[in-house]
Amino acid sequence: MRTVVHTRQGEPAQVLRLREEPDRPRPDAGEVLVRMLVRPVHPGDLAGVEAPVGPTEQQPEARTPGVEGMGVVESVGVDVHTLRPGQRVAVFPAPGTWADFVVVAADRAVPVPDEVSDETAALMLVNPLTLLMLYRALDSALRGQKGSVVQTAAGSSVGRLVSAAAVRHDLPLINLVRSTSGAQRMRTLYPTLPVIATCDDDWPEQVRHQAGDRGVRVVLDCVGGAMTRDLAELLADGGTLISYGRLGSGTTPLERLPLVQRALTVQGVTVLHWMSRTPKERAQDVAFALDLARNTPDLLEVAASYDLADFKAAIEHARRPAKSGTVLLTTSQATDSGHGAADSGHGAA
């Protein structure tokens, strides 16, 4: 079977390579083996490859990116009665989905309804669940107070979900995007929400004008880096900066933020902590994601699809600033990846 691996941290296009494995993994009790057909290229997948793990940036064994995707159940372990071979499933969290086969716990495989496409199913968990986690953090941060909410990277996949929810729930959201062209696209999609391009020199003043006297109570930020200080300065006293990603460059030392003087709060949110919710809560969240996939699949937009072997081209596309939607890595159902030979040599470890 084919699998994308890396044995050290660094630039994904340089350290990732495609490897052929002679054998498929086998599911143990309570697990299922899934033949992966579609998996997204999320920013978090690339960040996990880039992040250093120590002074030498060495890892004890090869790692495979990816935590989400869609496939078909190939086989089931003992005591698994809720899933059957041949059934389409979406999986999360399932570390290592950038491979032809992955073993996951049965309770992390969600049956896909017939009316939901493979591509939509591959995207229906991580981003919708991230939306729910952000809204819970937002509700806690607002504590019933009035004021605006600002979100960065509003044109991203999660950003569009946040905007759609803001329109539905009448949330006073101010969207930030990089470019004037991106701002125009967002105004077309969500004409009732103000959009500001950070390429404008006076973008902070534009935000303050839109926020009015009550100011900005919360910032939802997935950019971070050098932009963090500007975002913190936009907050009203007692406001909260919710960080859930790091798409930007540069750094902002924590001591440069006026946390104490202005009673600001910085909170981190990650979908990787979703499993800490109770089984009942997770079931409710999955039901929300399924409903969104059935009824508003356009919110789970696909930018382009690439074969798993073309992961370098997929990564390049995923990083394009003007990209709209999520890039997918695919495997043909006809591909027989159960037997492989030597390393195929794509990329350098």
BALOBA-1460 file (C-alpha; in Angstrom, 3 decimals):
// residues 349
<rec num="1" residu="m" x="0.000" y="0.000" z="0.000"/>
<rec num="2" residu="r" x="1.049" y="3.620" z="-0.557"/>
<rec num="3" residu="t" x="1.673" y="5.924" z="2.358"/>
<rec num="4" residu="v" x="3.125" y="9.439" z="2.649"/>
<rec num="5" residu="v" x="5.751" y="9.582" z="5.412"/>
<rec num="6" residu="h" x="8.370" y="11.796" z="6.999"/>
<rec num="7" residu="t" x="11.178" y="10.919" z="9.402"/>
<rec num="8" residu="r" x="12.124" y="14.481" z="10.329"/>
<rec num="9" residu="q" x="10.365" y="17.818" z="10.688"/>
<rec num="10" residu="g" x="10.699" y="20.529" z="8.078"/>
<rec num="11" residu="e" x="9.232" y="21.955" z="4.889"/>
<rec num="12" residu="p" x="6.572" y="19.370" z="3.868"/>
<rec num="13" residu="a" x="7.499" y="19.353" z="0.174"/>
<rec num="14" residu="q" x="11.081" y="18.501" z="1.142"/>
<rec num="15" residu="v" x="10.707" y="15.990" z="3.979"/>
<rec num="16" residu="l" x="7.631" y="14.047" z="2.856"/>
<rec num="17" residu="r" x="7.973" y="11.066" z="0.519"/>
<rec num="18" residu="l" x="5.709" y="8.393" z="-0.896"/>
<rec num="19" residu="r" x="6.537" y="4.892" z="0.319"/>
<rec num="20" residu="e" x="5.192" y="1.471" z="-0.663"/>
<rec num="21" residu="e" x="4.422" y="-0.900" z="2.196"/>
<rec num="22" residu="p" x="4.304" y="-4.651" z="1.489"/>
<rec num="23" residu="d" x="1.426" y="-5.343" z="3.863"/>
<rec num="24" residu="r" x="-1.788" y="-3.722" z="4.988"/>
<rec num="25" residu="p" x="-2.347" y="-3.101" z="8.693"/>
<rec num="26" residu="r" x="-4.816" y="-5.338" z="10.513"/>
<rec num="27" residu="p" x="-7.599" y="-4.182" z="12.847"/>
<rec num="28" residu="d" x="-7.600" y="-5.392" z="16.432"/>
<rec num="29" residu="a" x="-10.658" y="-5.754" z="18.626"/>
<rec num="30" residu="g" x="-12.896" y="-2.705" z="18.419"/>
<rec num="31" residu="e" x="-11.141" y="-1.406" z="15.290"/>
<rec num="32" residu="v" x="-11.817" y="-1.264" z="11.563"/>
<rec num="33" residu="l" x="-9.504" y="-1.211" z="8.549"/>
<rec num="34" residu="v" x="-10.538" y="1.537" z="6.131"/>
<rec num="35" residu="r" x="-9.470" y="1.795" z="2.492"/>
<rec num="36" residu="m" x="-9.009" y="5.554" z="2.257"/>
<rec num="37" residu="l" x="-10.400" y="7.202" z="-0.884"/>
<rec num="38" residu="v" x="-10.377" y="10.950" z="-0.093"/>
<rec num="39" residu="r" x="-8.524" y="13.007" z="2.508"/>
<rec num="40" residu="p" x="-8.128" y="16.777" z="2.923"/>
<rec num="41" residu="v" x="-4.927" y="18.779" z="3.141"/>
<rec num="42" residu="h" x="-5.583" y="20.855" z="6.268"/>
<rec num="43" residu="p" x="-3.224" y="23.619" z="7.483"/>
<rec num="44" residu="g" x="-2.835" y="21.628" z="10.695"/>
<rec num="45" residu="d" x="-1.565" y="18.620" z="8.744"/>
<rec num="46" residu="l" x="1.246" y="20.720" z="7.269"/>
<rec num="47" residu="a" x="1.979" y="22.420" z="10.600"/>
<rec num="48" residu="g" x="2.440" y="18.988" z="12.164"/>
<rec num="49" residu="v" x="5.123" y="18.180" z="9.595"/>
<rec num="50" residu="e" x="6.888" y="21.517" z="10.021"/>
<rec num="51" residu="a" x="6.934" y="21.711" z="13.834"/>
<rec num="52" residu="p" x="10.320" y="20.800" z="15.351"/>
<rec num="53" residu="v" x="10.351" y="17.939" z="17.854"/>
<rec num="54" residu="g" x="13.789" y="18.574" z="19.325"/>
<rec num="55" residu="p" x="17.275" y="19.989" z="18.666"/>
<rec num="56" residu="t" x="18.043" y="17.383" z="16.000"/>
<rec num="57" residu="e" x="14.532" y="17.364" z="14.535"/>
<rec num="58" residu="q" x="14.722" y="13.568" z="14.406"/>
<rec num="59" residu="q" x="11.854" y="11.169" z="15.038"/>
<rec num="60" residu="p" x="12.139" y="7.562" z="16.202"/>
<rec num="61" residu="e" x="9.972" y="6.321" z="13.327"/>
<rec num="62" residu="a" x="8.239" y="7.468" z="10.168"/>
<rec num="63" residu="r" x="5.023" y="9.413" z="10.605"/>
<rec num="64" residu="t" x="2.126" y="9.869" z="8.220"/>
<rec num="65" residu="p" x="0.149" y="13.151" z="8.101"/>
<rec num="66" residu="g" x="-3.614" y="13.473" z="8.117"/>
<rec num="67" residu="v" x="-6.340" y="13.058" z="10.740"/>
<rec num="68" residu="e" x="-9.507" y="13.038" z="8.637"/>
<rec num="69" residu="g" x="-10.897" y="11.522" z="5.468"/>
<rec num="70" residu="m" x="-13.417" y="9.243" z="3.817"/>
<rec num="71" residu="g" x="-13.116" y="5.634" z="2.733"/>
<rec num="72" residu="v" x="-14.671" y="2.202" z="2.641"/>
<rec num="73" residu="v" x="-14.516" y="-0.348" z="5.444"/>
<rec num="74" residu="e" x="-12.228" y="-3.168" z="4.302"/>
<rec num="75" residu="s" x="-12.451" y="-5.399" z="7.371"/>
<rec num="76" residu="v" x="-13.523" y="-5.219" z="11.017"/>
<rec num="77" residu="g" x="-12.003" y="-6.481" z="14.235"/>
<rec num="78" residu="v" x="-13.768" y="-8.696" z="16.722"/>
<rec num="79" residu="d" x="-16.602" y="-7.144" z="18.704"/>
<rec num="80" residu="v" x="-17.358" y="-4.621" z="15.926"/>
<rec num="81" residu="h" x="-21.036" y="-4.963" z="15.019"/>
<rec num="82" residu="t" x="-21.974" y="-1.407" z="14.020"/>
<rec num="83" residu="l" x="-19.935" y="-1.354" z="10.790"/>
<rec num="84" residu="r" x="-19.549" y="-3.799" z="7.919"/>
<rec num="85" residu="p" x="-17.093" y="-4.300" z="5.020"/>
<rec num="86" residu="g" x="-18.005" y="-2.212" z="1.986"/>
<rec num="87" residu="q" x="-19.628" y="0.554" z="4.042"/>
<rec num="88" residu="r" x="-18.613" y="4.172" z="3.347"/>
<rec num="89" residu="v" x="-17.331" y="5.990" z="6.418"/>
<rec num="90" residu="a" x="-15.838" y="9.338" z="7.395"/>
<rec num="91" residu="v" x="-13.064" y="9.052" z="9.993"/>
<rec num="92" residu="f" x="-11.778" y="11.428" z="12.681"/>
<rec num="93" residu="p" x="-9.571" y="11.538" z="14.627"/>
<rec num="94" residu="a" x="-7.615" y="9.001" z="12.602"/>
<rec num="95" residu="p" x="-3.874" y="9.793" z="12.581"/>
<rec num="96" residu="g" x="-2.177" y="8.770" z="9.337"/>
<rec num="97" residu="t" x="-4.940" y="9.188" z="6.755"/>
<rec num="98" residu="w" x="-2.456" y="10.120" z="4.003"/>
<rec num="99" residu="a" x="-2.209" y="6.422" z="3.197"/>
<rec num="100" residu="d" x="-4.214" y="3.894" z="1.185"/>
<rec num="101" residu="f" x="-5.278" y="2.075" z="4.359"/>
<rec num="102" residu="v" x="-5.673" y="3.161" z="7.963"/>
<rec num="103" residu="v" x="-6.822" y="1.366" z="11.106"/>
<rec num="104" residu="v" x="-9.183" y="3.378" z="13.322"/>
<rec num="105" residu="a" x="-11.285" y="2.740" z="16.395"/>
<rec num="106" residu="a" x="-14.808" y="1.807" z="15.318"/>
<rec num="107" residu="d" x="-16.307" y="4.720" z="17.267"/>
<rec num="108" residu="r" x="-14.226" y="7.146" z="15.183"/>
<rec num="109" residu="a" x="-15.739" y="5.946" z="11.888"/>
<rec num="110" residu="v" x="-19.031" y="7.650" z="10.962"/>
<rec num="111" residu="p" x="-21.282" y="5.963" z="8.367"/>
<rec num="112" residu="v" x="-21.826" y="8.230" z="5.358"/>
<rec num="113" residu="p" x="-25.431" y="8.692" z="4.135"/>
<rec num="114" residu="d" x="-26.088" y="7.749" z="0.506"/>
<rec num="115" residu="e" x="-26.964" y="11.329" z="-0.438"/>
<rec num="116" residu="v" x="-23.582" y="12.692" z="0.724"/>
<rec num="117" residu="s" x="-20.769" y="12.615" z="-1.846"/>
<rec num="118" residu="d" x="-17.339" y="11.155" z="-1.142"/>
<rec num="119" residu="e" x="-15.752" y="14.617" z="-1.316"/>
<rec num="120" residu="t" x="-18.231" y="16.176" z="1.100"/>
<rec num="121" residu="a" x="-17.884" y="13.226" z="3.479"/>
<rec num="122" residu="a" x="-14.109" y="13.700" z="3.568"/>
<rec num="123" residu="l" x="-14.642" y="17.262" z="4.838"/>
<rec num="124" residu="m" x="-17.654" y="16.896" z="7.094"/>
<rec num="125" residu="l" x="-15.965" y="16.362" z="10.450"/>
<rec num="126" residu="v" x="-12.884" y="18.495" z="11.224"/>
<rec num="127" residu="n" x="-14.128" y="21.896" z="10.049"/>
<rec num="128" residu="p" x="-17.746" y="21.601" z="11.307"/>
<rec num="129" residu="l" x="-16.478" y="20.297" z="14.652"/>
<rec num="130" residu="t" x="-13.982" y="23.168" z="14.783"/>
<rec num="131" residu="l" x="-16.894" y="25.545" z="14.202"/>
<rec num="132" residu="l" x="-18.756" y="24.069" z="17.180"/>
<rec num="133" residu="m" x="-15.705" y="24.333" z="19.438"/>
<rec num="134" residu="l" x="-15.121" y="27.950" z="18.399"/>
<rec num="135" residu="y" x="-18.746" y="28.887" z="19.051"/>
<rec num="136" residu="r" x="-18.626" y="27.311" z="22.510"/>
<rec num="137" residu="a" x="-15.441" y="29.242" z="23.310"/>
<rec num="138" residu="l" x="-17.004" y="32.387" z="21.871"/>
<rec num="139" residu="d" x="-20.156" y="32.019" z="23.960"/>
<rec num="140" residu="s" x="-18.053" y="31.582" z="27.093"/>
<rec num="141" residu="a" x="-15.870" y="34.602" z="26.261"/>
<rec num="142" residu="l" x="-18.809" y="36.919" z="25.542"/>
<rec num="143" residu="r" x="-20.567" y="36.013" z="28.807"/>
<rec num="144" residu="g" x="-23.697" y="37.737" z="27.532"/>
<rec num="145" residu="q" x="-21.875" y="41.032" z="26.855"/>
<rec num="146" residu="k" x="-22.578" y="43.087" z="23.747"/>
<rec num="147" residu="g" x="-19.852" y="43.883" z="21.273"/>
<rec num="148" residu="s" x="-18.362" y="42.850" z="17.959"/>
<rec num="149" residu="v" x="-16.471" y="39.697" z="17.075"/>
<rec num="150" residu="v" x="-13.584" y="39.829" z="14.593"/>
<rec num="151" residu="q" x="-12.319" y="36.803" z="12.692"/>
<rec num="152" residu="t" x="-9.128" y="36.520" z="10.653"/>
<rec num="153" residu="a" x="-8.776" y="34.486" z="7.438"/>
<rec num="154" residu="a" x="-12.499" y="34.861" z="6.882"/>
<rec num="155" residu="g" x="-12.230" y="33.385" z="3.389"/>
<rec num="156" residu="s" x="-10.853" y="30.087" z="4.706"/>
<rec num="157" residu="s" x="-12.994" y="26.964" z="4.958"/>
<rec num="158" residu="v" x="-13.585" y="27.442" z="8.691"/>
<rec num="159" residu="g" x="-14.002" y="31.186" z="8.229"/>
<rec num="160" residu="r" x="-16.860" y="30.670" z="5.797"/>
<rec num="161" residu="l" x="-18.564" y="28.300" z="8.234"/>
<rec num="162" residu="v" x="-18.247" y="30.917" z="10.986"/>
<rec num="163" residu="s" x="-19.723" y="33.550" z="8.683"/>
<rec num="164" residu="a" x="-22.676" y="31.361" z="7.734"/>
<rec num="165" residu="a" x="-23.377" y="30.690" z="11.419"/>
<rec num="166" residu="a" x="-23.035" y="34.408" z="12.231"/>
<rec num="167" residu="v" x="-25.676" y="35.292" z="9.648"/>
<rec num="168" residu="r" x="-28.004" y="32.613" z="10.979"/>
<rec num="169" residu="h" x="-27.572" y="33.615" z="14.642"/>
<rec num="170" residu="d" x="-27.329" y="37.400" z="14.111"/>
<rec num="171" residu="l" x="-23.769" y="37.578" z="15.490"/>
<rec num="172" residu="p" x="-22.077" y="40.994" z="14.955"/>
<rec num="173" residu="l" x="-19.116" y="39.565" z="13.037"/>
<rec num="174" residu="i" x="-16.399" y="41.598" z="11.282"/>
<rec num="175" residu="n" x="-14.459" y="39.598" z="8.692"/>
<rec num="176" residu="l" x="-10.778" y="40.142" z="7.929"/>
<rec num="177" residu="v" x="-9.195" y="38.918" z="4.681"/>
<rec num="178" residu="r" x="-5.824" y="39.534" z="3.059"/>
<rec num="179" residu="s" x="-6.775" y="41.178" z="-0.238"/>
<rec num="180" residu="t" x="-9.354" y="43.437" z="-1.844"/>
<rec num="181" residu="s" x="-10.330" y="40.624" z="-4.221"/>
<rec num="182" residu="g" x="-10.888" y="38.327" z="-1.239"/>
<rec num="183" residu="a" x="-12.984" y="41.012" z="0.411"/>
<rec num="184" residu="q" x="-15.165" y="41.293" z="-2.669"/>
<rec num="185" residu="r" x="-15.750" y="37.521" z="-2.713"/>
<rec num="186" residu="m" x="-16.801" y="37.566" z="0.941"/>
<rec num="187" residu="r" x="-19.148" y="40.516" z="0.365"/>
<rec num="188" residu="t" x="-20.802" y="38.552" z="-2.431"/>
<rec num="189" residu="l" x="-21.221" y="35.478" z="-0.217"/>
<rec num="190" residu="y" x="-22.272" y="37.316" z="2.955"/>
<rec num="191" residu="p" x="-23.493" y="40.814" z="2.005"/>
<rec num="192" residu="t" x="-24.728" y="41.633" z="5.524"/>
<rec num="193" residu="l" x="-21.316" y="41.156" z="7.158"/>
<rec num="194" residu="p" x="-18.622" y="43.868" z="7.021"/>
<rec num="195" residu="v" x="-15.368" y="42.756" z="5.375"/>
<rec num="196" residu="i" x="-11.997" y="44.498" z="5.724"/>
<rec num="197" residu="a" x="-8.826" y="43.745" z="3.753"/>
<rec num="198" residu="t" x="-5.671" y="43.806" z="5.874"/>
<rec num="199" residu="c" x="-3.683" y="44.970" z="2.847"/>
<rec num="200" residu="d" x="-5.168" y="48.415" z="3.587"/>
<rec num="201" residu="d" x="-2.846" y="50.454" z="5.801"/>
<rec num="202" residu="d" x="-5.750" y="51.688" z="7.901"/>
<rec num="203" residu="w" x="-7.437" y="48.317" z="8.449"/>
<rec num="204" residu="p" x="-7.320" y="48.598" z="12.278"/>
<rec num="205" residu="e" x="-9.105" y="51.951" z="12.098"/>
<rec num="206" residu="q" x="-11.708" y="50.407" z="9.790"/>
<rec num="207" residu="v" x="-12.317" y="47.650" z="12.354"/>
<rec num="208" residu="r" x="-12.755" y="50.167" z="15.175"/>
<rec num="209" residu="h" x="-15.212" y="52.142" z="13.068"/>
<rec num="210" residu="q" x="-17.283" y="49.027" z="12.346"/>
<rec num="211" residu="a" x="-17.183" y="47.918" z="16.005"/>
<rec num="212" residu="g" x="-18.529" y="51.218" z="17.272"/>
<rec num="213" residu="d" x="-18.650" y="52.324" z="20.911"/>
<rec num="214" residu="r" x="-18.942" y="48.806" z="22.330"/>
<rec num="215" residu="g" x="-15.714" y="47.766" z="20.678"/>
<rec num="216" residu="v" x="-14.400" y="44.316" z="19.880"/>
<rec num="217" residu="r" x="-15.139" y="41.743" z="22.581"/>
<rec num="218" residu="v" x="-13.611" y="38.675" z="20.927"/>
<rec num="219" residu="v" x="-11.152" y="37.909" z="18.132"/>
<rec num="220" residu="l" x="-11.218" y="34.482" z="16.447"/>
<rec num="221" residu="d" x="-7.705" y="34.129" z="15.065"/>
<rec num="222" residu="c" x="-6.080" y="31.419" z="12.964"/>
<rec num="223" residu="v" x="-3.303" y="33.662" z="11.610"/>
<rec num="224" residu="g" x="-1.237" y="34.548" z="14.685"/>
<rec num="225" residu="g" x="2.426" y="35.401" z="14.238"/>
<rec num="226" residu="a" x="3.274" y="39.073" z="13.831"/>
<rec num="227" residu="m" x="-0.419" y="39.978" z="13.540"/>
<rec num="228" residu="t" x="-1.212" y="38.972" z="17.119"/>
<rec num="229" residu="r" x="-0.235" y="42.306" z="18.683"/>
<rec num="230" residu="d" x="-2.427" y="44.283" z="16.268"/>
<rec num="231" residu="l" x="-5.368" y="42.004" z="17.018"/>
<rec num="232" residu="a" x="-4.890" y="42.304" z="20.788"/>
<rec num="233" residu="e" x="-4.844" y="46.090" z="20.525"/>
<rec num="234" residu="l" x="-8.248" y="45.982" z="18.810"/>
<rec num="235" residu="l" x="-9.857" y="44.283" z="21.804"/>
<rec num="236" residu="a" x="-11.892" y="46.227" z="24.333"/>
<rec num="237" residu="d" x="-10.696" y="45.958" z="27.928"/>
<rec num="238" residu="g" x="-11.554" y="42.498" z="29.256"/>
<rec num="239" residu="g" x="-11.735" y="41.061" z="25.730"/>
<rec num="240" residu="t" x="-10.595" y="37.625" z="24.589"/>
<rec num="241" residu="l" x="-8.300" y="36.501" z="21.783"/>
<rec num="242" residu="i" x="-9.197" y="32.936" z="20.741"/>
<rec num="243" residu="s" x="-6.348" y="31.342" z="18.792"/>
<rec num="244" residu="y" x="-6.963" y="28.181" z="16.762"/>
<rec num="245" residu="g" x="-4.171" y="28.163" z="14.163"/>
<rec num="246" residu="r" x="-1.016" y="29.818" z="12.924"/>
<rec num="247" residu="l" x="-1.188" y="30.662" z="9.223"/>
<rec num="248" residu="g" x="0.853" y="33.836" z="9.553"/>
<rec num="249" residu="s" x="4.573" y="34.489" z="9.700"/>
<rec num="250" residu="g" x="6.696" y="36.074" z="12.394"/>
<rec num="251" residu="t" x="6.168" y="35.967" z="16.143"/>
<rec num="252" residu="t" x="4.730" y="38.095" z="18.923"/>
<rec num="253" residu="p" x="6.221" y="37.563" z="22.401"/>
<rec num="254" residu="l" x="3.564" y="37.169" z="25.064"/>
<rec num="255" residu="e" x="5.043" y="39.967" z="27.169"/>
<rec num="256" residu="r" x="4.383" y="42.421" z="24.328"/>
<rec num="257" residu="l" x="0.639" y="41.961" z="24.742"/>
<rec num="258" residu="p" x="-1.178" y="44.244" z="27.221"/>
<rec num="259" residu="l" x="-2.714" y="41.304" z="29.063"/>
<rec num="260" residu="v" x="-2.434" y="42.588" z="32.627"/>
<rec num="261" residu="q" x="-3.003" y="46.300" z="31.996"/>
<rec num="262" residu="r" x="-6.211" y="45.661" z="30.048"/>
<rec num="263" residu="a" x="-7.368" y="42.377" z="31.589"/>
<rec num="264" residu="l" x="-7.188" y="40.543" z="28.276"/>
<rec num="265" residu="t" x="-7.503" y="36.776" z="27.896"/>
<rec num="266" residu="v" x="-5.738" y="34.564" z="25.355"/>
<rec num="267" residu="q" x="-7.342" y="31.172" z="24.821"/>
<rec num="268" residu="g" x="-6.291" y="28.299" z="22.577"/>
<rec num="269" residu="v" x="-8.805" y="26.032" z="20.834"/>
<rec num="270" residu="t" x="-8.018" y="22.840" z="18.898"/>
<rec num="271" residu="v" x="-10.300" y="20.234" z="17.381"/>
<rec num="272" residu="l" x="-7.813" y="17.601" z="18.565"/>
<rec num="273" residu="h" x="-9.324" y="18.022" z="22.055"/>
<rec num="274" residu="w" x="-12.788" y="17.137" z="20.759"/>
<rec num="275" residu="m" x="-12.457" y="13.557" z="22.023"/>
<rec num="276" residu="s" x="-12.508" y="14.894" z="25.604"/>
<rec num="277" residu="r" x="-16.240" y="15.523" z="25.208"/>
<rec num="278" residu="t" x="-18.608" y="12.834" z="26.471"/>
<rec num="279" residu="p" x="-19.885" y="10.161" z="24.046"/>
<rec num="280" residu="k" x="-23.334" y="11.758" z="24.137"/>
<rec num="281" residu="e" x="-21.897" y="15.204" z="23.361"/>
<rec num="282" residu="r" x="-19.780" y="13.799" z="20.527"/>
<rec num="283" residu="a" x="-22.839" y="12.073" z="19.070"/>
<rec num="284" residu="q" x="-24.716" y="15.385" z="19.069"/>
<rec num="285" residu="d" x="-21.781" y="17.107" z="17.370"/>
<rec num="286" residu="v" x="-21.563" y="14.406" z="14.692"/>
<rec num="287" residu="a" x="-25.310" y="14.744" z="14.086"/>
<rec num="288" residu="f" x="-24.738" y="18.472" z="13.461"/>
<rec num="289" residu="a" x="-21.930" y="17.682" z="11.006"/>
<rec num="290" residu="l" x="-24.075" y="15.145" z="9.165"/>
<rec num="291" residu="d" x="-26.930" y="17.626" z="8.889"/>
<rec num="292" residu="l" x="-24.590" y="20.247" z="7.461"/>
<rec num="293" residu="a" x="-23.169" y="17.743" z="4.933"/>
<rec num="294" residu="r" x="-26.664" y="16.740" z="3.802"/>
<rec num="295" residu="n" x="-28.257" y="20.175" z="3.591"/>
<rec num="296" residu="t" x="-25.481" y="22.705" z="2.929"/>
<rec num="297" residu="p" x="-22.642" y="20.817" z="1.181"/>
<rec num="298" residu="d" x="-21.654" y="24.041" z="-0.596"/>
<rec num="299" residu="l" x="-20.146" y="25.176" z="2.715"/>
<rec num="300" residu="l" x="-17.681" y="22.272" z="2.414"/>
<rec num="301" residu="e" x="-16.157" y="23.521" z="-0.820"/>
<rec num="302" residu="v" x="-13.454" y="21.595" z="-2.690"/>
<rec num="303" residu="a" x="-10.640" y="23.626" z="-4.277"/>
<rec num="304" residu="a" x="-9.099" y="20.763" z="-6.265"/>
<rec num="305" residu="s" x="-8.314" y="17.033" z="-6.093"/>
<rec num="306" residu="y" x="-4.953" y="15.332" z="-6.566"/>
<rec num="307" residu="d" x="-3.898" y="11.698" z="-6.513"/>
<rec num="308" residu="l" x="-2.083" y="10.704" z="-3.317"/>
<rec num="309" residu="a" x="1.161" y="10.365" z="-5.298"/>
<rec num="310" residu="d" x="0.875" y="14.030" z="-6.309"/>
<rec num="311" residu="f" x="0.969" y="15.273" z="-2.720"/>
<rec num="312" residu="k" x="3.606" y="17.917" z="-3.532"/>
<rec num="313" residu="a" x="1.331" y="19.609" z="-6.060"/>
<rec num="314" residu="a" x="-1.550" y="19.342" z="-3.586"/>
<rec num="315" residu="i" x="0.500" y="21.037" z="-0.859"/>
<rec num="316" residu="e" x="1.473" y="23.866" z="-3.220"/>
<rec num="317" residu="h" x="-2.172" y="24.399" z="-4.152"/>
<rec num="318" residu="a" x="-3.292" y="24.267" z="-0.516"/>
<rec num="319" residu="r" x="-0.939" y="27.154" z="0.277"/>
<rec num="320" residu="r" x="-2.115" y="29.506" z="-2.467"/>
<rec num="321" residu="p" x="-3.418" y="32.725" z="-0.858"/>
<rec num="322" residu="a" x="-6.335" y="33.039" z="-3.312"/>
<rec num="323" residu="k" x="-7.468" y="29.431" z="-2.905"/>
<rec num="324" residu="s" x="-11.167" y="28.908" z="-2.218"/>
<rec num="325" residu="g" x="-12.071" y="25.611" z="-0.578"/>
<rec num="326" residu="t" x="-10.033" y="22.638" z="0.602"/>
<rec num="327" residu="v" x="-7.550" y="20.623" z="-1.452"/>
<rec num="328" residu="l" x="-8.116" y="16.849" z="-1.454"/>
<rec num="329" residu="l" x="-5.824" y="13.842" z="-1.881"/>
<rec num="330" residu="t" x="-7.567" y="10.912" z="-3.568"/>
<rec num="331" residu="t" x="-7.145" y="7.209" z="-4.253"/>
<rec num="332" residu="s" x="-9.031" y="5.408" z="-6.993"/>
<rec num="333" residu="q" x="-11.296" y="2.594" z="-5.785"/>
<rec num="334" residu="a" x="-9.776" y="0.463" z="-8.527"/>
<rec num="335" residu="t" x="-6.269" y="0.928" z="-7.194"/>
<rec num="336" residu="d" x="-4.840" y="-2.303" z="-5.808"/>
<rec num="337" residu="s" x="-2.451" y="-1.026" z="-3.193"/>
<rec num="338" residu="g" x="-2.231" y="-4.101" z="-1.063"/>
<rec num="339" residu="h" x="1.139" y="-5.173" z="-2.347"/>
<rec num="340" residu="g" x="4.114" y="-2.907" z="-2.953"/>
<rec num="341" residu="a" x="7.815" y="-3.108" z="-3.589"/>
<rec num="342" residu="a" x="10.563" y="-0.695" z="-2.732"/>
<rec num="343" residu="d" x="10.330" y="2.969" z="-1.809"/>
<rec num="344" residu="s" x="9.001" y="4.923" z="-4.802"/>
<rec num="345" residu="g" x="11.344" y="7.837" z="-4.141"/>
<rec num="346" residu="h" x="8.873" y="10.762" z="-4.233"/>
<rec num="347" residu="g" x="10.529" y="13.531" z="-2.249"/>
<rec num="348" residu="a" x="13.439" y="13.310" z="0.167"/>
<rec num="349" residu="a" x="13.364" y="12.219" z="3.771"/>
